């Protein structure tokens, strides 16, 4: 092994990078998807007039709100890590 490379640190960086780099945008997309349900024929509601667009429903809106809260909390945590609270 090379003494210049700390494999434990590299592993942690890769895992956190994958979670924040791919996981948070995927969660955000899931939240948006929960707010925009499909119609009966399977087409997105964006292709239909707004008068016949179905509501997301209370469950979808609640789950989307929780997902957005998790994403905002992760963003706040990342900013606090970068700033470095003392």
SEVOFI-294221 format. One record per atom (N, C-alpha, C, CB): residue number from 1; residue in one letter; atom name; z negated, y negated, x. Coordinates in steps of 0.02 Angstrom, whole numbers, plus 50000, padded with zeros to 5 digits. Glycine has a CB too. Layout:
<pts>
{num:NUM, residu:a, atome:CA, Z:Z, Y:Y, X:X};
...
</pts>
This chain:
<pts>
{num:1, residu:x, atome:N, Z:50000, Y:50060, X:50041};
{num:1, residu:x, atome:CA, Z:50000, Y:50000, X:50000};
{num:1, residu:x, atome:C, Z:50000, Y:49938, X:50043};
{num:1, residu:x, atome:CB, Z:49940, Y:50000, X:49953};
{num:2, residu:x, atome:N, Z:50031, Y:49887, X:50018};
{num:2, residu:x, atome:CA, Z:50033, Y:49823, X:50052};
{num:2, residu:x, atome:C, Z:49970, Y:49784, X:50035};
{num:2, residu:x, atome:CB, Z:50097, Y:49784, X:50032};
{num:3, residu:x, atome:N, Z:49938, Y:49758, X:50084};
{num:3, residu:x, atome:CA, Z:49875, Y:49721, X:50072};
{num:3, residu:x, atome:C, Z:49889, Y:49652, X:50042};
{num:3, residu:x, atome:CB, Z:49835, Y:49714, X:50136};
{num:4, residu:x, atome:N, Z:49950, Y:49631, X:50040};
{num:4, residu:x, atome:CA, Z:49967, Y:49565, X:50012};
{num:4, residu:x, atome:C, Z:49974, Y:49567, X:49936};
{num:4, residu:x, atome:CB, Z:50031, Y:49540, X:50043};
{num:5, residu:x, atome:N, Z:49984, Y:49626, X:49908};
{num:5, residu:x, atome:CA, Z:49995, Y:49632, X:49836};
{num:5, residu:x, atome:C, Z:49934, Y:49664, X:49804};
{num:5, residu:x, atome:CB, Z:50059, Y:49673, X:49821};
{num:6, residu:x, atome:N, Z:49904, Y:49629, X:49758};
{num:6, residu:x, atome:CA, Z:49848, Y:49655, X:49719};
{num:6, residu:x, atome:C, Z:49876, Y:49683, X:49654};
{num:6, residu:x, atome:CB, Z:49793, Y:49599, X:49706};
{num:7, residu:x, atome:N, Z:49883, Y:49749, X:49652};
{num:7, residu:x, atome:CA, Z:49914, Y:49780, X:49594};
{num:7, residu:x, atome:C, Z:49873, Y:49772, X:49530};
{num:7, residu:x, atome:CB, Z:49926, Y:49854, X:49607};
{num:8, residu:x, atome:N, Z:49808, Y:49767, X:49536};
{num:8, residu:x, atome:CA, Z:49766, Y:49756, X:49477};
{num:8, residu:x, atome:C, Z:49781, Y:49688, X:49447};
{num:8, residu:x, atome:CB, Z:49691, Y:49761, X:49496};
{num:9, residu:x, atome:N, Z:49788, Y:49637, X:49488};
{num:9, residu:x, atome:CA, Z:49804, Y:49570, X:49463};
{num:9, residu:x, atome:C, Z:49875, Y:49568, X:49435};
{num:9, residu:x, atome:CB, Z:49796, Y:49518, X:49519};
{num:10, residu:x, atome:N, Z:49922, Y:49602, X:49467};
{num:10, residu:x, atome:CA, Z:49991, Y:49603, X:49442};
{num:10, residu:x, atome:C, Z:49994, Y:49636, X:49373};
{num:10, residu:x, atome:CB, Z:50037, Y:49640, X:49492};
{num:11, residu:x, atome:N, Z:49957, Y:49690, X:49364};
{num:11, residu:x, atome:CA, Z:49956, Y:49725, X:49300};
{num:11, residu:x, atome:C, Z:49929, Y:49679, X:49245};
{num:11, residu:x, atome:CB, Z:49914, Y:49788, X:49305};
{num:12, residu:x, atome:N, Z:49874, Y:49644, X:49260};
{num:12, residu:x, atome:CA, Z:49845, Y:49598, X:49210};
{num:12, residu:x, atome:C, Z:49894, Y:49542, X:49192};
{num:12, residu:x, atome:CB, Z:49780, Y:49568, X:49237};
{num:13, residu:x, atome:N, Z:49928, Y:49516, X:49242};
{num:13, residu:x, atome:CA, Z:49976, Y:49462, X:49230};
{num:13, residu:x, atome:C, Z:50034, Y:49486, X:49187};
{num:13, residu:x, atome:CB, Z:50002, Y:49434, X:49296};
{num:14, residu:x, atome:N, Z:50058, Y:49546, X:49200};
{num:14, residu:x, atome:CA, Z:50114, Y:49573, X:49161};
{num:14, residu:x, atome:C, Z:50094, Y:49585, X:49089};
{num:14, residu:x, atome:CB, Z:50139, Y:49639, X:49193};
{num:15, residu:x, atome:N, Z:50035, Y:49613, X:49078};
{num:15, residu:x, atome:CA, Z:50013, Y:49627, X:49009};
{num:15, residu:x, atome:C, Z:50002, Y:49562, X:48971};
{num:15, residu:x, atome:CB, Z:49948, Y:49668, X:49010};
{num:16, residu:x, atome:N, Z:49968, Y:49514, X:49000};
{num:16, residu:x, atome:CA, Z:49956, Y:49450, X:48965};
{num:16, residu:x, atome:C, Z:50022, Y:49414, X:48954};
{num:16, residu:x, atome:CB, Z:49908, Y:49405, X:49005};
{num:17, residu:x, atome:N, Z:50067, Y:49417, X:49002};
{num:17, residu:x, atome:CA, Z:50132, Y:49385, X:48994};
{num:17, residu:x, atome:C, Z:50173, Y:49416, X:48938};
{num:17, residu:x, atome:CB, Z:50171, Y:49390, X:49059};
{num:18, residu:x, atome:N, Z:50172, Y:49482, X:48932};
{num:18, residu:x, atome:CA, Z:50208, Y:49514, X:48878};
{num:18, residu:x, atome:C, Z:50177, Y:49498, X:48810};
{num:18, residu:x, atome:CB, Z:50209, Y:49590, X:48888};
{num:19, residu:x, atome:N, Z:50111, Y:49498, X:48807};
{num:19, residu:x, atome:CA, Z:50077, Y:49483, X:48743};
{num:19, residu:x, atome:C, Z:50091, Y:49412, X:48721};
{num:19, residu:x, atome:CB, Z:50002, Y:49495, X:48749};
{num:20, residu:x, atome:N, Z:50086, Y:49365, X:48766};
{num:20, residu:x, atome:CA, Z:50095, Y:49295, X:48747};
{num:20, residu:x, atome:C, Z:50169, Y:49276, X:48745};
{num:20, residu:x, atome:CB, Z:50059, Y:49249, X:48795};
{num:21, residu:x, atome:N, Z:50209, Y:49305, X:48787};
{num:21, residu:x, atome:CA, Z:50280, Y:49288, X:48790};
{num:21, residu:x, atome:C, Z:50322, Y:49320, X:48735};
{num:21, residu:x, atome:CB, Z:50308, Y:49307, X:48855};
{num:22, residu:x, atome:N, Z:50303, Y:49379, X:48713};
{num:22, residu:x, atome:CA, Z:50340, Y:49413, X:48660};
{num:22, residu:x, atome:C, Z:50298, Y:49422, X:48597};
{num:22, residu:x, atome:CB, Z:50365, Y:49480, X:48684};
{num:23, residu:x, atome:N, Z:50233, Y:49431, X:48606};
{num:23, residu:x, atome:CA, Z:50190, Y:49446, X:48549};
{num:23, residu:x, atome:C, Z:50178, Y:49386, X:48504};
{num:23, residu:x, atome:CB, Z:50124, Y:49470, X:48574};
{num:24, residu:x, atome:N, Z:50165, Y:49328, X:48532};
{num:24, residu:x, atome:CA, Z:50152, Y:49269, X:48490};
{num:24, residu:x, atome:C, Z:50215, Y:49247, X:48452};
{num:24, residu:x, atome:CB, Z:50127, Y:49212, X:48533};
{num:25, residu:x, atome:N, Z:50274, Y:49244, X:48483};
{num:25, residu:x, atome:CA, Z:50333, Y:49228, X:48443};
{num:25, residu:x, atome:C, Z:50347, Y:49281, X:48389};
{num:25, residu:x, atome:CB, Z:50394, Y:49221, X:48488};
{num:26, residu:x, atome:N, Z:50333, Y:49344, X:48403};
{num:26, residu:x, atome:CA, Z:50343, Y:49396, X:48353};
{num:26, residu:x, atome:C, Z:50294, Y:49387, X:48295};
{num:26, residu:x, atome:CB, Z:50334, Y:49466, X:48384};
{num:27, residu:x, atome:N, Z:50232, Y:49369, X:48310};
{num:27, residu:x, atome:CA, Z:50184, Y:49356, X:48257};
{num:27, residu:x, atome:C, Z:50205, Y:49296, X:48215};
{num:27, residu:x, atome:CB, Z:50114, Y:49344, X:48286};
{num:28, residu:x, atome:N, Z:50228, Y:49244, X:48248};
{num:28, residu:x, atome:CA, Z:50251, Y:49185, X:48212};
{num:28, residu:x, atome:C, Z:50309, Y:49202, X:48166};
{num:28, residu:x, atome:CB, Z:50272, Y:49129, X:48261};
{num:29, residu:x, atome:N, Z:50357, Y:49242, X:48191};
{num:29, residu:x, atome:CA, Z:50414, Y:49263, X:48150};
{num:29, residu:x, atome:C, Z:50391, Y:49305, X:48090};
{num:29, residu:x, atome:CB, Z:50464, Y:49303, X:48192};
{num:30, residu:x, atome:N, Z:50341, Y:49347, X:48101};
{num:30, residu:x, atome:CA, Z:50314, Y:49387, X:48046};
{num:30, residu:x, atome:C, Z:50281, Y:49342, X:47993};
{num:30, residu:x, atome:CB, Z:50262, Y:49437, X:48072};
{num:31, residu:x, atome:N, Z:50246, Y:49290, X:48015};
{num:31, residu:x, atome:CA, Z:50217, Y:49243, X:47968};
{num:31, residu:x, atome:C, Z:50270, Y:49206, X:47927};
{num:31, residu:x, atome:CB, Z:50175, Y:49193, X:48005};
{num:32, residu:x, atome:N, Z:50324, Y:49186, X:47960};
{num:32, residu:x, atome:CA, Z:50378, Y:49154, X:47924};
{num:32, residu:x, atome:C, Z:50411, Y:49202, X:47875};
{num:32, residu:x, atome:CB, Z:50431, Y:49127, X:47973};
{num:33, residu:x, atome:N, Z:50417, Y:49264, X:47895};
{num:33, residu:x, atome:CA, Z:50448, Y:49315, X:47852};
{num:33, residu:x, atome:C, Z:50405, Y:49327, X:47790};
{num:33, residu:x, atome:CB, Z:50458, Y:49381, X:47890};
{num:34, residu:x, atome:N, Z:50339, Y:49325, X:47798};
{num:34, residu:x, atome:CA, Z:50295, Y:49334, X:47741};
{num:34, residu:x, atome:C, Z:50299, Y:49276, X:47692};
{num:34, residu:x, atome:CB, Z:50223, Y:49343, X:47764};
{num:35, residu:x, atome:N, Z:50317, Y:49217, X:47717};
{num:35, residu:x, atome:CA, Z:50324, Y:49159, X:47672};
{num:35, residu:x, atome:C, Z:50391, Y:49156, X:47637};
{num:35, residu:x, atome:CB, Z:50314, Y:49096, X:47712};
{num:36, residu:x, atome:N, Z:50440, Y:49195, X:47661};
{num:36, residu:x, atome:CA, Z:50507, Y:49194, X:47633};
{num:36, residu:x, atome:C, Z:50527, Y:49264, X:47612};
{num:36, residu:x, atome:CB, Z:50558, Y:49165, X:47684};
{num:37, residu:x, atome:N, Z:50505, Y:49287, X:47553};
{num:37, residu:x, atome:CA, Z:50521, Y:49356, X:47533};
{num:37, residu:x, atome:C, Z:50594, Y:49364, X:47513};
{num:37, residu:x, atome:CB, Z:50477, Y:49376, X:47475};
{num:38, residu:x, atome:N, Z:50617, Y:49426, X:47513};
{num:38, residu:x, atome:CA, Z:50686, Y:49440, X:47493};
{num:38, residu:x, atome:C, Z:50690, Y:49447, X:47417};
{num:38, residu:x, atome:CB, Z:50713, Y:49504, X:47527};
{num:39, residu:x, atome:N, Z:50749, Y:49440, X:47392};
{num:39, residu:x, atome:CA, Z:50760, Y:49447, X:47320};
{num:39, residu:x, atome:C, Z:50767, Y:49520, X:47301};
{num:39, residu:x, atome:CB, Z:50822, Y:49407, X:47298};
{num:40, residu:x, atome:N, Z:50786, Y:49531, X:47239};
{num:40, residu:x, atome:CA, Z:50792, Y:49599, X:47214};
{num:40, residu:x, atome:C, Z:50849, Y:49637, X:47248};
{num:40, residu:x, atome:CB, Z:50802, Y:49598, X:47138};
{num:41, residu:x, atome:N, Z:50903, Y:49602, X:47265};
{num:41, residu:x, atome:CA, Z:50960, Y:49634, X:47297};
{num:41, residu:x, atome:C, Z:50953, Y:49640, X:47372};
{num:41, residu:x, atome:CB, Z:51023, Y:49597, X:47281};
{num:42, residu:x, atome:N, Z:50899, Y:49615, X:47400};
{num:42, residu:x, atome:CA, Z:50887, Y:49619, X:47472};
{num:42, residu:x, atome:C, Z:50911, Y:49560, X:47511};
{num:42, residu:x, atome:CB, Z:50919, Y:49680, X:47497};
{num:43, residu:x, atome:N, Z:50944, Y:49512, X:47480};
{num:43, residu:x, atome:CA, Z:50967, Y:49454, X:47517};
{num:43, residu:x, atome:C, Z:50909, Y:49405, X:47527};
{num:43, residu:x, atome:CB, Z:51026, Y:49419, X:47479};
{num:44, residu:x, atome:N, Z:50910, Y:49369, X:47582};
{num:44, residu:x, atome:CA, Z:50858, Y:49319, X:47593};
{num:44, residu:x, atome:C, Z:50860, Y:49266, X:47539};
{num:44, residu:x, atome:CB, Z:50866, Y:49286, X:47662};
{num:45, residu:x, atome:N, Z:50802, Y:49239, X:47523};
{num:45, residu:x, atome:CA, Z:50800, Y:49190, X:47469};
{num:45, residu:x, atome:C, Z:50832, Y:49124, X:47489};
{num:45, residu:x, atome:CB, Z:50728, Y:49177, X:47449};
{num:46, residu:x, atome:N, Z:50849, Y:49114, X:47553};
{num:46, residu:x, atome:CA, Z:50881, Y:49052, X:47575};
{num:46, residu:x, atome:C, Z:50953, Y:49047, X:47550};
{num:46, residu:x, atome:CB, Z:50880, Y:49048, X:47651};
{num:47, residu:x, atome:N, Z:50984, Y:49103, X:47531};
{num:47, residu:x, atome:CA, Z:51053, Y:49100, X:47508};
{num:47, residu:x, atome:C, Z:51058, Y:49087, X:47433};
{num:47, residu:x, atome:CB, Z:51090, Y:49164, X:47525};
{num:48, residu:x, atome:N, Z:51001, Y:49086, X:47399};
{num:48, residu:x, atome:CA, Z:51000, Y:49073, X:47327};
{num:48, residu:x, atome:C, Z:50976, Y:49002, X:47315};
{num:48, residu:x, atome:CB, Z:50955, Y:49124, X:47290};
{num:49, residu:x, atome:N, Z:50992, Y:48974, X:47257};
{num:49, residu:x, atome:CA, Z:50967, Y:48907, X:47241};
{num:49, residu:x, atome:C, Z:50890, Y:48907, X:47239};
{num:49, residu:x, atome:CB, Z:50995, Y:48882, X:47174};
{num:50, residu:x, atome:N, Z:50862, Y:48849, X:47254};
{num:50, residu:x, atome:CA, Z:50789, Y:48845, X:47257};
{num:50, residu:x, atome:C, Z:50756, Y:48857, X:47189};
{num:50, residu:x, atome:CB, Z:50768, Y:48778, X:47284};
{num:51, residu:x, atome:N, Z:50794, Y:48848, X:47135};
{num:51, residu:x, atome:CA, Z:50765, Y:48857, X:47068};
{num:51, residu:x, atome:C, Z:50749, Y:48930, X:47055};
{num:51, residu:x, atome:CB, Z:50813, Y:48831, X:47015};
{num:52, residu:x, atome:N, Z:50784, Y:48977, X:47086};
{num:52, residu:x, atome:CA, Z:50771, Y:49048, X:47074};
{num:52, residu:x, atome:C, Z:50738, Y:49081, X:47134};
{num:52, residu:x, atome:CB, Z:50836, Y:49083, X:47057};
{num:53, residu:x, atome:N, Z:50717, Y:49043, X:47183};
{num:53, residu:x, atome:CA, Z:50685, Y:49071, X:47242};
{num:53, residu:x, atome:C, Z:50615, Y:49096, X:47223};
{num:53, residu:x, atome:CB, Z:50681, Y:49019, X:47300};
{num:54, residu:x, atome:N, Z:50598, Y:49160, X:47237};
{num:54, residu:x, atome:CA, Z:50532, Y:49184, X:47219};
{num:54, residu:x, atome:C, Z:50478, Y:49156, X:47264};
{num:54, residu:x, atome:CB, Z:50531, Y:49260, X:47221};
{num:55, residu:x, atome:N, Z:50419, Y:49151, X:47238};
{num:55, residu:x, atome:CA, Z:50362, Y:49128, X:47278};
{num:55, residu:x, atome:C, Z:50340, Y:49184, X:47324};
{num:55, residu:x, atome:CB, Z:50304, Y:49105, X:47232};
{num:56, residu:x, atome:N, Z:50305, Y:49165, X:47378};
{num:56, residu:x, atome:CA, Z:50282, Y:49214, X:47426};
{num:56, residu:x, atome:C, Z:50226, Y:49256, X:47398};
{num:56, residu:x, atome:CB, Z:50260, Y:49180, X:47490};
{num:57, residu:x, atome:N, Z:50190, Y:49231, X:47350};
{num:57, residu:x, atome:CA, Z:50135, Y:49268, X:47322};
{num:57, residu:x, atome:C, Z:50071, Y:49254, X:47360};
{num:57, residu:x, atome:CB, Z:50149, Y:49343, X:47323};
{num:58, residu:x, atome:N, Z:50014, Y:49267, X:47329};
{num:58, residu:x, atome:CA, Z:49951, Y:49251, X:47361};
{num:58, residu:x, atome:C, Z:49937, Y:49295, X:47423};
{num:58, residu:x, atome:CB, Z:49895, Y:49258, X:47312};
{num:59, residu:x, atome:N, Z:49957, Y:49357, X:47420};
{num:59, residu:x, atome:CA, Z:49944, Y:49401, X:47477};
{num:59, residu:x, atome:C, Z:49986, Y:49381, X:47537};
{num:59, residu:x, atome:CB, Z:49958, Y:49475, X:47459};
{num:60, residu:x, atome:N, Z:50050, Y:49368, X:47525};
{num:60, residu:x, atome:CA, Z:50095, Y:49347, X:47579};
{num:60, residu:x, atome:C, Z:50074, Y:49281, X:47609};
{num:60, residu:x, atome:CB, Z:50166, Y:49343, X:47555};
{num:61, residu:x, atome:N, Z:50054, Y:49234, X:47567};
{num:61, residu:x, atome:CA, Z:50033, Y:49169, X:47592};
{num:61, residu:x, atome:C, Z:49968, Y:49174, X:47632};
{num:61, residu:x, atome:CB, Z:50024, Y:49120, X:47534};
{num:62, residu:x, atome:N, Z:49922, Y:49216, X:47609};
{num:62, residu:x, atome:CA, Z:49859, Y:49225, X:47645};
{num:62, residu:x, atome:C, Z:49870, Y:49258, X:47713};
{num:62, residu:x, atome:CB, Z:49810, Y:49267, X:47603};
{num:63, residu:x, atome:N, Z:49911, Y:49311, X:47714};
{num:63, residu:x, atome:CA, Z:49925, Y:49344, X:47777};
{num:63, residu:x, atome:C, Z:49962, Y:49297, X:47825};
{num:63, residu:x, atome:CB, Z:49967, Y:49407, X:47766};
{num:64, residu:x, atome:N, Z:50009, Y:49258, X:47799};
{num:64, residu:x, atome:CA, Z:50045, Y:49211, X:47842};
{num:64, residu:x, atome:C, Z:49998, Y:49159, X:47870};
{num:64, residu:x, atome:CB, Z:50102, Y:49177, X:47802};
{num:65, residu:x, atome:N, Z:49952, Y:49134, X:47828};
{num:65, residu:x, atome:CA, Z:49902, Y:49086, X:47853};
{num:65, residu:x, atome:C, Z:49858, Y:49115, X:47907};
{num:65, residu:x, atome:CB, Z:49860, Y:49061, X:47796};
{num:66, residu:x, atome:N, Z:49837, Y:49178, X:47899};
{num:66, residu:x, atome:CA, Z:49797, Y:49210, X:47951};
{num:66, residu:x, atome:C, Z:49836, Y:49219, X:48016};
{num:66, residu:x, atome:CB, Z:49771, Y:49278, X:47926};
{num:67, residu:x, atome:N, Z:49899, Y:49238, X:48009};
{num:67, residu:x, atome:CA, Z:49941, Y:49247, X:48068};
{num:67, residu:x, atome:C, Z:49951, Y:49180, X:48104};
{num:67, residu:x, atome:CB, Z:50009, Y:49278, X:48049};
{num:68, residu:x, atome:N, Z:49964, Y:49127, X:48066};
{num:68, residu:x, atome:CA, Z:49973, Y:49061, X:48097};
{num:68, residu:x, atome:C, Z:49908, Y:49038, X:48130};
{num:68, residu:x, atome:CB, Z:49996, Y:49010, X:48045};
{num:69, residu:x, atome:N, Z:49851, Y:49055, X:48101};
{num:69, residu:x, atome:CA, Z:49786, Y:49037, X:48131};
{num:69, residu:x, atome:C, Z:49777, Y:49074, X:48198};
{num:69, residu:x, atome:CB, Z:49728, Y:49054, X:48083};
{num:70, residu:x, atome:N, Z:49797, Y:49137, X:48201};
{num:70, residu:x, atome:CA, Z:49792, Y:49175, X:48263};
{num:70, residu:x, atome:C, Z:49837, Y:49144, X:48317};
{num:70, residu:x, atome:CB, Z:49811, Y:49249, X:48252};
{num:71, residu:x, atome:N, Z:49898, Y:49126, X:48297};
{num:71, residu:x, atome:CA, Z:49944, Y:49095, X:48345};
{num:71, residu:x, atome:C, Z:49917, Y:49029, X:48370};
{num:71, residu:x, atome:CB, Z:50014, Y:49085, X:48313};
{num:72, residu:x, atome:N, Z:49890, Y:48987, X:48325};
{num:72, residu:x, atome:CA, Z:49861, Y:48923, X:48346};
{num:72, residu:x, atome:C, Z:49800, Y:48933, X:48390};
{num:72, residu:x, atome:CB, Z:49842, Y:48881, X:48285};
{num:73, residu:x, atome:N, Z:49759, Y:48983, X:48375};
{num:73, residu:x, atome:CA, Z:49701, Y:48997, X:48417};
{num:73, residu:x, atome:C, Z:49722, Y:49019, X:48487};
{num:73, residu:x, atome:CB, Z:49657, Y:49052, X:48384};
{num:74, residu:x, atome:N, Z:49774, Y:49059, X:48491};
{num:74, residu:x, atome:CA, Z:49799, Y:49081, X:48557};
{num:74, residu:x, atome:C, Z:49827, Y:49022, X:48596};
{num:74, residu:x, atome:CB, Z:49853, Y:49135, X:48549};
{num:75, residu:x, atome:N, Z:49861, Y:48976, X:48562};
{num:75, residu:x, atome:CA, Z:49887, Y:48916, X:48595};
{num:75, residu:x, atome:C, Z:49829, Y:48873, X:48620};
{num:75, residu:x, atome:CB, Z:49932, Y:48876, X:48548};
{num:76, residu:x, atome:N, Z:49778, Y:48864, X:48578};
{num:76, residu:x, atome:CA, Z:49719, Y:48825, X:48599};
{num:76, residu:x, atome:C, Z:49683, Y:48857, X:48657};
{num:76, residu:x, atome:CB, Z:49672, Y:48817, X:48541};
{num:77, residu:x, atome:N, Z:49677, Y:48924, X:48656};
{num:77, residu:x, atome:CA, Z:49644, Y:48959, X:48711};
{num:77, residu:x, atome:C, Z:49684, Y:48949, X:48776};
{num:77, residu:x, atome:CB, Z:49637, Y:49035, X:48695};
{num:78, residu:x, atome:N, Z:49751, Y:48954, X:48771};
{num:78, residu:x, atome:CA, Z:49792, Y:48945, X:48830};
{num:78, residu:x, atome:C, Z:49787, Y:48875, X:48859};
{num:78, residu:x, atome:CB, Z:49864, Y:48960, X:48813};
{num:79, residu:x, atome:N, Z:49785, Y:48825, X:48815};
{num:79, residu:x, atome:CA, Z:49777, Y:48756, X:48840};
{num:79, residu:x, atome:C, Z:49709, Y:48748, X:48873};
{num:79, residu:x, atome:CB, Z:49784, Y:48706, X:48782};
{num:80, residu:x, atome:N, Z:49657, Y:48778, X:48844};
{num:80, residu:x, atome:CA, Z:49589, Y:48771, X:48874};
{num:80, residu:x, atome:C, Z:49586, Y:48807, X:48941};
{num:80, residu:x, atome:CB, Z:49535, Y:48798, X:48826};
{num:81, residu:x, atome:N, Z:49621, Y:48862, X:48948};
{num:81, residu:x, atome:CA, Z:49622, Y:48896, X:49013};
{num:81, residu:x, atome:C, Z:49658, Y:48854, X:49065};
{num:81, residu:x, atome:CB, Z:49656, Y:48965, X:49007};
{num:82, residu:x, atome:N, Z:49713, Y:48823, X:49045};
{num:82, residu:x, atome:CA, Z:49751, Y:48782, X:49092};
{num:82, residu:x, atome:C, Z:49711, Y:48720, X:49112};
{num:82, residu:x, atome:CB, Z:49817, Y:48761, X:49061};
{num:83, residu:x, atome:N, Z:49679, Y:48687, X:49064};
{num:83, residu:x, atome:CA, Z:49641, Y:48627, X:49078};
{num:83, residu:x, atome:C, Z:49579, Y:48645, X:49119};
{num:83, residu:x, atome:CB, Z:49621, Y:48591, X:49013};
{num:84, residu:x, atome:N, Z:49549, Y:48701, X:49105};
{num:84, residu:x, atome:CA, Z:49491, Y:48723, X:49143};
{num:84, residu:x, atome:C, Z:49427, Y:48688, X:49125};
{num:84, residu:x, atome:CB, Z:49504, Y:48714, X:49216};
{num:85, residu:x, atome:N, Z:49399, Y:48704, X:49068};
{num:85, residu:x, atome:CA, Z:49335, Y:48674, X:49047};
{num:85, residu:x, atome:C, Z:49280, Y:48687, X:49099};
{num:85, residu:x, atome:CB, Z:49312, Y:48701, X:48978};
{num:86, residu:x, atome:N, Z:49240, Y:48637, X:49110};
{num:86, residu:x, atome:CA, Z:49186, Y:48645, X:49159};
{num:86, residu:x, atome:C, Z:49119, Y:48640, X:49126};
{num:86, residu:x, atome:CB, Z:49191, Y:48593, X:49215};
</pts>
